[in-house]
Amino acid sequence: MDKPVVTQAMIDAYDEFTHTSLDRRAFMSRLTALTGSAAAAAAVLPLLSAGSAAAEVVSADDSRLVTEEVMIEGLKAYLARPKAVSRRLPSVLVIHENRGLTPHIRDVTRKLALEGFVALGADFLSPVGGTPANEDEARTLIGKLDGTQTVANAETYLNWLSGYTKGNGKTGAIGFCWGGGLVNRIATRSKALDAGVAYYGSQAPLADVPGIQAPLMLHYASLDERINAGIEAYRAALTSAGKRFEIHMYEGVNHAFNNDTSPARYNKAAADLAWQRTVGFFKANLA
């Protein structure tokens, strides 16, 4: 059987399903229409969705790392740090997509640790029992979180990292999709954030921009029309308020281009470049 062809219309439909009001039944109906049959839709779906099978680029038992599950004032998290480094290291909070603390985000956390950071993968679904295995359920639960409390929980994570004995007291945050939007929002409120990186995240309310103190690095995908609609107004507000920020646009790639478990949307060249920029940004601002 030939490999299924994934079109931009299919990717756009999946984005609408996972981020707006399109439910699974309506999405599968649209995908079936786009692919031509239910069998073809079933073959395309794994290429669009983020699967756990390919999530472990850095092994969970990598001998170079110390990893552990931690509980912080009732909030769950996954901690990773380099094993052989004795000096105090900068710390980074890793904020997940709207699927919760998935195997992929745990992998990103370990990947950051290998770059020389104390990395803490937060589970913002902790107030509702933690991240479930079913991603549809996770997205539903994400939508029920209290926004004000979620920002407060982010500050709890950041404050814990600021005082962590293996850290140097400097804390950054990196977020993807839902997590990227949360990085933007916590930057307007947080006293503990020293640098923020948002991957294809919704912009902070423009009225809150003057409250931003930390420098920001913002990664966007050129085909991500939903998120990109807010870029220019955000750029203008950040510039007007005299904030330190960088905006990087990656041409010809989709929302979630960094997620290497989603074959149709992952773009290695863009992901590698964004990662290189991110690591350099954190090292410059968290030393």
Phi, psi and chi 1 to 4 in degrees:
 res  aa     phi    psi   chi1   chi2   chi3   chi4
   1 MET       -  133.0 -179.0  177.5  178.3      -
   2 ASP   -66.1  151.2  -66.6  -24.3      -      -
   3 LYS   -65.2  133.3 -178.3  177.7  179.8 -180.0
   4 PRO   -60.3  145.8  -20.4   31.6      -      -
   5 VAL   -96.1  125.1  175.4      -      -      -
   6 VAL  -102.2  122.4  179.4      -      -      -
   7 THR   -99.0  166.2   66.5      -      -      -
   8 GLN   -63.1  -34.4 -171.1   61.2   45.5      -
   9 ALA   -62.6  -36.4      -      -      -      -
  10 MET   -68.1  -42.3  -63.5  172.6 -165.6      -
  11 ILE   -63.9  -42.0  -67.9  172.3      -      -
  12 ASP   -63.5  -39.3  -68.3  -16.4      -      -
  13 ALA   -64.5  -40.4      -      -      -      -
  14 TYR   -65.7  -39.1 -176.1   75.2      -      -
  15 ASP   -63.4  -39.8 -173.7   72.6      -      -
  16 GLU   -65.1  -40.0 -174.5  176.9  -10.1      -
  17 PHE   -63.0  -44.7  162.3   54.6      -      -
  18 THR   -86.2  -10.5   54.2      -      -      -
  19 HIS  -128.7  -11.7  -63.8   96.3      -      -
  20 THR  -128.0 -143.0   60.9      -      -      -
  21 SER   -95.9    1.8   57.7      -      -      -
  22 LEU   -71.0  121.0 -171.0   66.9      -      -
  23 ASP   -85.9  172.9   63.6   23.9      -      -
  24 ARG   -62.5  -41.6  177.1  169.6  -77.3  -85.2
  25 ARG   -62.4  -44.9  178.5  175.4  -65.1 -179.3
  26 ALA   -66.6  -38.2      -      -      -      -
  27 PHE   -63.0  -47.0  164.3   66.0      -      -
  28 MET   -64.9  -34.1  -70.3  -54.3  -61.2      -
  29 SER   -63.6  -43.8  177.3      -      -      -
  30 ARG   -67.0  -41.1 -175.0  179.8  -59.5  179.7
  31 LEU   -64.4  -38.4 -171.8   60.4      -      -
  32 THR   -62.4  -41.5  -62.2      -      -      -
  33 ALA   -65.2  -37.9      -      -      -      -
  34 LEU   -73.0  -33.9  -70.8  168.4      -      -
  35 THR   -90.4  -24.8   58.3      -      -      -
  36 GLY   106.3  -15.1      -      -      -      -
  37 SER  -164.6  161.0   70.7      -      -      -
  38 ALA   -64.6  -36.3      -      -      -      -
  39 ALA   -65.7  -41.7      -      -      -      -
  40 ALA   -67.1  -38.2      -      -      -      -
  41 ALA   -61.9  -41.2      -      -      -      -
  42 ALA   -64.7  -31.6      -      -      -      -
  43 ALA   -76.2  -31.8      -      -      -      -
  44 VAL   -78.8  -34.5  164.8      -      -      -
  45 LEU   -52.7  -45.0 -178.1   57.7      -      -
  46 PRO   -63.6  -23.6  -21.6   33.5      -      -
  47 LEU   -76.4  -26.7  -58.3  178.6      -      -
  48 LEU   -85.4  -40.5  -66.5  169.2      -      -
  49 SER   -81.4  163.5   57.7      -      -      -
  50 ALA   -92.7  110.9      -      -      -      -
  51 GLY   -96.2  153.9      -      -      -      -
  52 SER   -84.5  -16.2   59.9      -      -      -
  53 ALA   -61.7  -35.3      -      -      -      -
  54 ALA  -101.3   18.4      -      -      -      -
  55 ALA   -80.2  -16.3      -      -      -      -
  56 GLU  -101.9   82.1 -165.0  171.5  -84.9      -
  57 VAL   -77.6  -44.9  176.0      -      -      -
  58 VAL  -100.8  118.8  178.9      -      -      -
  59 SER   -57.8  142.7  174.0      -      -      -
  60 ALA   -63.1  -22.4      -      -      -      -
  61 ASP  -110.8   29.1   59.5   -0.6      -      -
  62 ASP   -54.1  125.4 -168.2  -58.9      -      -
  63 SER   -68.3  -12.6   61.8      -      -      -
  64 ARG   -83.6   -7.3  -63.7  168.6  -66.6  175.9
  65 LEU  -122.1  154.6  -61.8  174.8      -      -
  66 VAL  -110.0  123.9  174.6      -      -      -
  67 THR  -128.4  150.5   62.3      -      -      -
  68 GLU  -161.9  154.7   59.9 -179.3  -48.5      -
  69 GLU   -85.5  133.3  -53.7  -68.8  -29.5      -
  70 VAL  -128.4  156.3  -64.1      -      -      -
  71 MET  -122.3  126.3 -173.4   70.8   74.8      -
  72 ILE  -124.6  102.9  -58.5  165.1      -      -
  73 GLU    49.7   45.1  -63.1 -177.2   27.5      -
  74 GLY    84.6    1.6      -      -      -      -
  75 LEU  -105.6  131.5  -59.6  172.4      -      -
  76 LYS   -81.6  151.6  -60.1  176.4 -179.2  179.9
  77 ALA  -161.9  164.8      -      -      -      -
  78 TYR  -122.9  118.3  175.3   69.3      -      -
  79 LEU  -105.5  136.1 -177.9   68.8      -      -
  80 ALA  -138.6  139.4      -      -      -      -
  81 ARG  -151.8  157.7   60.1  178.4  174.3   82.5
  82 PRO   -64.9  140.4  -17.5   30.2      -      -
  83 LYS   -78.2  -41.0  179.9 -178.1  -68.8 -175.0
  84 ALA   -90.5    1.3      -      -      -      -
  85 VAL   -94.5  125.8  178.9      -      -      -
  86 SER   -96.1  -23.1   58.0      -      -      -
  87 ARG   -74.5  159.9   69.7 -178.3 -175.8  -79.4
  88 ARG   -72.0  136.2  -67.4  175.4 -179.6  -96.5
  89 LEU  -113.3  152.1  -61.5  172.5      -      -
  90 PRO   -64.3  153.4   22.5  -31.7      -      -
  91 SER  -119.0  146.6  -58.2      -      -      -
  92 VAL  -135.4  128.5  178.0      -      -      -
  93 LEU   -86.0  128.2  178.5   66.4      -      -
  94 VAL  -103.8  120.3 -177.1      -      -      -
  95 ILE  -110.9  124.7  -54.4  179.9      -      -
  96 HIS   -74.7  170.1   51.9   69.5      -      -
  97 GLU   -73.0 -170.3  -58.1  158.8  -49.1      -
  98 ASN   -80.0   17.8   62.6   -6.5      -      -
  99 ARG  -104.7   -3.8  -61.5  173.7  179.1   85.3
 100 GLY    89.9 -165.6      -      -      -      -
 101 LEU   -79.8   79.6 -177.1   56.4      -      -
 102 THR   -82.9  169.4   60.2      -      -      -
 103 PRO   -55.6  -34.4  -30.2   37.8      -      -
 104 HIS   -63.1  -45.2  166.6   63.6      -      -
 105 ILE   -68.9  -33.7  -66.0  -60.7      -      -
 106 ARG   -62.6  -38.0  -71.3  171.1  177.5  -92.2
 107 ASP   -65.8  -42.8 -171.3   63.1      -      -
 108 VAL   -60.2  -38.5  172.1      -      -      -
 109 THR   -62.0  -45.1  -57.6      -      -      -
 110 ARG   -65.6  -38.3  -67.1 -169.0  -65.7  -89.2
 111 LYS   -61.1  -41.5 -171.8  177.1  175.6 -176.3
 112 LEU   -64.6  -39.4  -98.5  177.3      -      -
 113 ALA   -61.1  -38.5      -      -      -      -
 114 LEU   -67.4  -18.4  -72.7 -179.7      -      -
 115 GLU   -84.2   -2.5  -63.6  -75.2    0.6      -
 116 GLY   103.6   28.0      -      -      -      -
 117 PHE  -121.6  153.8  -61.0   96.3      -      -
 118 VAL   -79.8  119.2  172.1      -      -      -
 119 ALA  -117.6  132.3      -      -      -      -
 120 LEU  -123.0  109.8 -174.4   70.6      -      -
 121 GLY   -84.1  110.6      -      -      -      -
 122 ALA   -81.8  151.0      -      -      -      -
 123 ASP  -115.7   94.5 -172.4  -12.4      -      -
 124 PHE   -75.2   -2.6  -79.0   89.6      -      -
 125 LEU   -91.1    7.5  -73.2  171.8      -      -
 126 SER   -53.2  -41.0  -63.4      -      -      -
 127 PRO   -63.0  -17.9  -25.0   35.9      -      -
 128 VAL  -114.3   26.4  -69.9      -      -      -
 129 GLY   102.1   -5.1      -      -      -      -
 130 GLY   100.6  172.6      -      -      -      -
 131 THR   -67.9  123.8  -63.1      -      -      -
 132 PRO   -81.6  164.8   31.3  -34.3      -      -
 133 ALA   -71.6  -30.6      -      -      -      -
 134 ASN   -85.1  120.2 -177.4  -75.4      -      -
 135 GLU   -71.1  -29.7   67.6  174.7   46.8      -
 136 ASP   -62.2  -42.5  -72.9   -7.6      -      -
 137 GLU   -64.1  -40.3 -178.3 -176.6   -9.6      -
 138 ALA   -61.1  -45.1      -      -      -      -
 139 ARG   -62.3  -39.5  -76.5 -167.0  -65.4  -92.9
 140 THR   -62.2  -44.4  -62.4      -      -      -
 141 LEU   -66.1  -38.2  -68.3  172.1      -      -
 142 ILE   -57.0  -41.9  -74.2  -79.9      -      -
 143 GLY   -66.7  -15.8      -      -      -      -
 144 LYS   -97.0   -4.2  -65.5  179.2  178.2  179.8
 145 LEU   -69.0  145.6  -66.4  179.0      -      -
 146 ASP   -78.1  121.2  177.4   84.6      -      -
 147 GLY   -61.1  -43.2      -      -      -      -
 148 THR   -64.5  -42.6  -60.1      -      -      -
 149 GLN   -67.6  -35.5 -174.0   58.7   53.1      -
 150 THR   -62.9  -43.0  -63.7      -      -      -
 151 VAL   -63.2  -41.0  171.5      -      -      -
 152 ALA   -63.2  -38.3      -      -      -      -
 153 ASN   -66.1  -36.2  -70.9  -15.6      -      -
 154 ALA   -61.1  -40.6      -      -      -      -
 155 GLU   -66.5  -34.1 -167.4   74.7  -12.9      -
 156 THR   -62.6  -45.3  -64.0      -      -      -
 157 TYR   -60.7  -46.7  -78.0  122.7      -      -
 158 LEU   -64.1  -41.5  -72.2  168.0      -      -
 159 ASN   -63.3  -38.4  -74.7  -27.7      -      -
 160 TRP   -62.4  -44.3 -174.4   87.1      -      -
 161 LEU   -63.7  -38.1  -83.0  174.2      -      -
 162 SER   -59.5  -33.0  -65.6      -      -      -
 163 GLY  -100.1    2.6      -      -      -      -
 164 TYR   -65.3  132.7 -177.6   59.6      -      -
 165 THR   -65.2  -24.6   56.8      -      -      -
 166 LYS   -87.8   -6.7  -57.7  -68.4 -175.7  179.8
 167 GLY   -95.2  166.2      -      -      -      -
 168 ASN   -96.9    7.3   67.3   -1.2      -      -
 169 GLY    92.8  -12.4      -      -      -      -
 170 LYS   -93.8  134.5  -65.9  -77.8 -169.6  175.8
 171 THR  -131.0  134.5   58.4      -      -      -
 172 GLY  -116.4  174.5      -      -      -      -
 173 ALA  -142.0  138.4      -      -      -      -
 174 ILE  -127.1  134.4 -179.4  173.3      -      -
 175 GLY  -139.2  152.3      -      -      -      -
 176 PHE  -123.6  128.7  -55.5   88.3      -      -
 177 CYS    58.8 -115.5 -178.1      -      -      -
 178 TRP   -53.0  -41.2  179.5   86.8      -      -
 179 GLY   -67.6  -32.7      -      -      -      -
 180 GLY   -65.0  -41.0      -      -      -      -
 181 GLY   -63.3  -36.7      -      -      -      -
 182 LEU   -68.1  -37.8 -175.7   53.9      -      -
 183 VAL   -57.1  -45.8  168.4      -      -      -
 184 ASN   -59.7  -41.3  -79.3  -41.9      -      -
 185 ARG   -71.8  -42.9  -67.6 -162.9  -58.2  -80.8
 186 ILE   -69.3  -26.1   63.9  177.2      -      -
 187 ALA   -61.9  -27.8      -      -      -      -
 188 THR   -78.4  -13.3   68.5      -      -      -
 189 ARG  -121.4  -29.0  -54.7  -69.5 -177.6 -166.8
 190 SER   -75.6  139.2  178.7      -      -      -
 191 LYS   -96.7  -11.0  -63.2  178.8  180.0  178.9
 192 ALA  -101.1  -10.5      -      -      -      -
 193 LEU   -83.3  126.3 -174.8   69.0      -      -
 194 ASP  -106.3  -15.0  -65.1  -59.2      -      -
 195 ALA  -167.5  140.0      -      -      -      -
 196 GLY  -130.7  139.5      -      -      -      -
 197 VAL  -125.7  124.1  175.2      -      -      -
 198 ALA  -118.4  121.8      -      -      -      -
 199 TYR   -95.2  119.0  -81.7   69.9      -      -
 200 TYR    37.2   52.1   29.8   81.3      -      -
 201 GLY  -106.3  151.4      -      -      -      -
 202 SER   -63.4  149.6   58.5      -      -      -
 203 GLN   -78.5  155.6  -64.1   78.2   23.4      -
 204 ALA   -69.8  154.6      -      -      -      -
 205 PRO   -54.2  132.7  -26.1   35.6      -      -
 206 LEU   -61.6  -32.9  -59.4 -175.6      -      -
 207 ALA   -65.7  -20.5      -      -      -      -
 208 ASP   -92.7   -7.4  -65.1  -18.8      -      -
 209 VAL   -56.9  -39.0  165.4      -      -      -
 210 PRO   -56.8  -21.6  -29.4   38.7      -      -
 211 GLY   -79.4   -8.0      -      -      -      -
 212 ILE   -71.1  129.2  -65.0  173.7      -      -
 213 GLN  -113.8  -33.5  -60.0  -59.3  -42.7      -
 214 ALA   -81.6  148.3      -      -      -      -
 215 PRO   -67.2  147.9   24.6  -33.2      -      -
 216 LEU  -123.4  143.8  -62.5  175.7      -      -
 217 MET  -120.6  124.4  174.5  174.5  -79.9      -
 218 LEU  -119.7  118.2  -50.0  172.0      -      -
 219 HIS  -103.8  130.7  -61.0  -62.5      -      -
 220 TYR  -131.8  154.7  -65.1  107.0      -      -
 221 ALA  -106.1  131.6      -      -      -      -
 222 SER   -63.9  -25.4   70.1      -      -      -
 223 LEU   -89.5    1.9  -59.8  177.7      -      -
 224 ASP   -91.4   73.3 -171.6    6.5      -      -
 225 GLU   -62.3  -35.0  -64.9 -179.1    0.2      -
 226 ARG   -60.2  -50.1  175.3  178.3   56.9   85.6
 227 ILE   -76.4  -38.4  -68.1  -64.2      -      -
 228 ASN   -67.2  -17.4  -66.7   -6.4      -      -
 229 ALA   -59.0  -24.6      -      -      -      -
 230 GLY   -98.8    1.7      -      -      -      -
 231 ILE   -64.7  -51.6  -68.1  176.1      -      -
 232 GLU   -64.9  -37.9  -68.9  -48.8  -46.3      -
 233 ALA   -66.2  -37.8      -      -      -      -
 234 TYR   -67.4  -43.6 -161.7   37.6      -      -
 235 ARG   -58.3  -45.2 -174.4 -160.3  -55.6  -89.7
 236 ALA   -63.6  -41.3      -      -      -      -
 237 ALA   -67.1  -41.8      -      -      -      -
 238 LEU   -64.1  -42.0  -71.0  164.9      -      -
 239 THR   -65.6  -46.2  -59.5      -      -      -
 240 SER   -60.7  -35.3  177.2      -      -      -
 241 ALA   -85.7   -0.8      -      -      -      -
 242 GLY    71.7   31.4      -      -      -      -
 243 LYS   -85.9  155.6  -58.1  -54.0  176.9 -177.0
 244 ARG   -91.1  120.2  -63.6  167.0  -68.0  164.6
 245 PHE  -157.6  157.0   70.6   97.9      -      -
 246 GLU  -129.9  137.1  -58.6  175.2   25.5      -
 247 ILE  -118.2  127.0  -69.1  179.2      -      -
 248 HIS  -121.2  124.0  -61.9  -72.7      -      -
 249 MET  -106.7  130.4  179.8   64.4   71.9      -
 250 TYR  -107.3  112.7  -60.6   85.1      -      -
 251 GLU   -74.0  140.8  -64.9  -60.6  -33.2      -
 252 GLY    72.3   16.6      -      -      -      -
 253 VAL  -122.3  163.3  -58.0      -      -      -
 254 ASN  -103.5  163.6  -79.1  -74.9      -      -
 255 HIS   -47.3  140.0 -175.0   88.8      -      -
 256 ALA    72.3   26.0      -      -      -      -
 257 PHE   -63.5  -17.9   68.0   79.9      -      -
 258 ASN   -83.9  -15.7 -176.5   74.0      -      -
 259 ASN   -81.5  102.3 -168.3  -30.5      -      -
 260 ASP   -77.2    3.4   51.6   10.3      -      -
 261 THR   -96.1    0.0   71.3      -      -      -
 262 SER  -116.3   90.0  178.4      -      -      -
 263 PRO   -54.9  -37.5  -24.7   34.4      -      -
 264 ALA   -74.2  -24.5      -      -      -      -
 265 ARG  -107.6  -24.7  -64.1  177.1  -63.6  157.5
 266 TYR   -63.4  135.7  173.4   59.9      -      -
 267 ASN  -130.9  107.4 -175.7  -77.1      -      -
 268 LYS   -60.7  -43.7  179.1  173.0  171.4   47.4
 269 ALA   -61.8  -46.6      -      -      -      -
 270 ALA   -66.9  -42.0      -      -      -      -
 271 ALA   -62.6  -43.3      -      -      -      -
 272 ASP   -65.1  -41.7  -72.4   -9.3      -      -
 273 LEU   -67.4  -43.5  178.4   56.0      -      -
 274 ALA   -62.8  -39.5      -      -      -      -
 275 TRP   -65.2  -44.2 -173.7 -102.1      -      -
 276 GLN   -58.8  -44.7  177.4 -174.9  -10.1      -
 277 ARG   -64.6  -41.0  -73.5  169.0  167.8  165.5
 278 THR   -63.0  -49.4  -65.9      -      -      -
 279 VAL   -60.2  -44.7  170.8      -      -      -
 280 GLY   -62.3  -39.5      -      -      -      -
 281 PHE   -63.8  -45.8  179.4   76.9      -      -
 282 PHE   -65.2  -41.7  -80.3  142.2      -      -
 283 LYS   -64.8  -34.6  -71.9 -172.9  173.9  179.4
 284 ALA   -73.1  -32.8      -      -      -      -
 285 ASN  -103.0  -10.5  -72.5  -74.3      -      -
 286 LEU  -115.9    6.8  -57.9  178.7      -      -
 287 ALA   -67.2      -      -      -      -      -
